[in-house]
């Protein structure tokens, strides 16, 4: 039986929500090995003067735990 750990990571982008999700995975991948999946929990954005200036993706990233 294998154990899986899930961490929450916030990704940001000035381009799109999809790029923000990709950024979350890239950031997690710097310290976490063998990422098996990502679940986008929430899409949000920062707005200034009526325009979106930053897209945000709150993600849950799953990876196996070494035993």
Order of alpha helices (4+ residues) and beta strands (2+ residues): beta-alpha-beta-beta
